[in-house]
Amino acid sequence: MMDDKQEKSPQASLLRSVAGIAVRGKLFFIARRKPDASEMSQRWEFPGGKVEGTESDEAALVREFLEEFNAPITVLRFLGENVFANKGKIRTLAAWEIALEPGHVSMLNEHSEAAWLPLDTIVEMDLADSDRSLIPILQASIQSNR
């Protein structure tokens, strides 16, 4: 019989990603990946990344925003998650609302541009498929906050 510590294997942690959803009024923070050879090249995304090892979703978001934007954030609340396939592996993408001050984004390390845009505009952009799957979660979040 496995105890709780054994049930969550390191492999399970490697298959989890997080997206930080920063909202300012009706605007959402979104960033465009730099050109490279990956499938994410020049696509827009809600920034975040892979959860590493035993770190929590919140710790992964804090680390990713420091690495990618040199921006401190506060993780506010869990919004929801979706499952998607990437390179033959099943991953979970968890969306978390974060507090990000616009003036705190001091660099674009992995992105060519960043913007604060309404969700209606974002839906029309060339979004990463995994991030597009978060749109219904964000729309529901907007509705519940009205």
N, C-alpha and C positions, 0 to 999 in steps of 0.2 A: 504494500500500500504506500502511495506517495503522500508526503505531507505537502502543505501549501507552498513551501519554499521550492520543492522539486517540480511542482506542476507548471510553474512559469519558467520555461527554459530560456536560455539566452537567445535562442533562435527566434522565439516569439517576440522578444524585445527588438531584434534586428528588423522585424517586418512591420514596424510601426513608424509612422511619420506624423508630424504635427504642422498645423498652419496657424499662424497668428493673425487674427482678424482685428485690426485696429479700425475703430469707427469714430468719426468726428462729425456730429450732426447726421447728415444723410450721406456722408462721404466715407469711402473705405480706402485704406492704404493698399496699394498694389504695386508690384515691381516687375520689370521686364528683364529676363535673363540676358546675359551677354551672349553674343554669337559664339558658338563652339560646335563640336561635332555631335553633341547629344540631341536627343529628341526634344529636350527642353529649350534648345537654342532659340533665343529671341521671343519666347512665349511669355505671356504675362502669368503671374501667380500671386497668391496670398503667401507671403514669405514664411519660411519655416524650414523644416528638414527632418532628417531621420533621428529617431530616438536611439541613443547609443547605450549599449550595455544595460546597466541597471538604473539609468537615470529616469526621472519622472518626465511626463509630458511637459510640465511647467519648467523644469530645469533645462530641457532640450530647447524650448522656445527662448528662454533667457540667453542661453549659449549661442543659438543661431542668430538672434538679432544683434548680439555683440559682434559675432564673426562677420556677418554680412553687411551691417550698417553702422557698427560701433555705436549702437543705440541701446540705452537701458530701457527695459519695459517692465510693466507689472502685469502679471497674468490675472485676469479678473474672473472669468467663468467658462466652464465647458459649454459648447454650443451643440455639438453632435459629431458624428463620425460616419464615414463611408468606407466600404471595402472596394479595392480596385486591383487590377492585375498590372504588373510592371516587370518586363523582361522575364515572363514566365513564373513570377512569384506573386503570391497574393499578399497585399499590403493593406493596412488600415490607415486612413488619414483622419486624424482628429482635429476638429476646429475649436480653437479657444479664443474668446474675446480677450484682447490685451489693451492696455493703456500705453500709447506711444505718442510722445509729444513731437509735433512736426519739426521743431528746431533741433531735436536730438539726433536726427539722421545726419551723421557727419561724413559718411562715405558710402559709396556703392562698390562693394568688393566683388560680388558675383552678378550684379545687375548693371544694365546700361542706363536705366532710368527708373524713376519711381513717381507715383502720382496719388493724389487723393481724388477719387471719382465716385459718382453715384453708381449704385448697383445696376441700374438700367443701361448705363454705358459699358460697364465691365462685362455684362452678359454678351455684348456684341463683339468683344475683343478676342484675339487669338489666345485663349486661356489654355493652360495645361489641362488635359482631360480630368485628372484627379481633382484639380481645383474647381473645374466646372461642376463636378458632382456635389460641391458644397453649396452651390447657389440656392437650392431649395431650403437648406438649413438656414442660410442667411436671410432669405425672404421670410421664413417663419419667425426668425429672431426679430426682424424689423416689425412684423405684424404684432408680435407679443409685447413690444416696447411702446406701441402707440397708445 
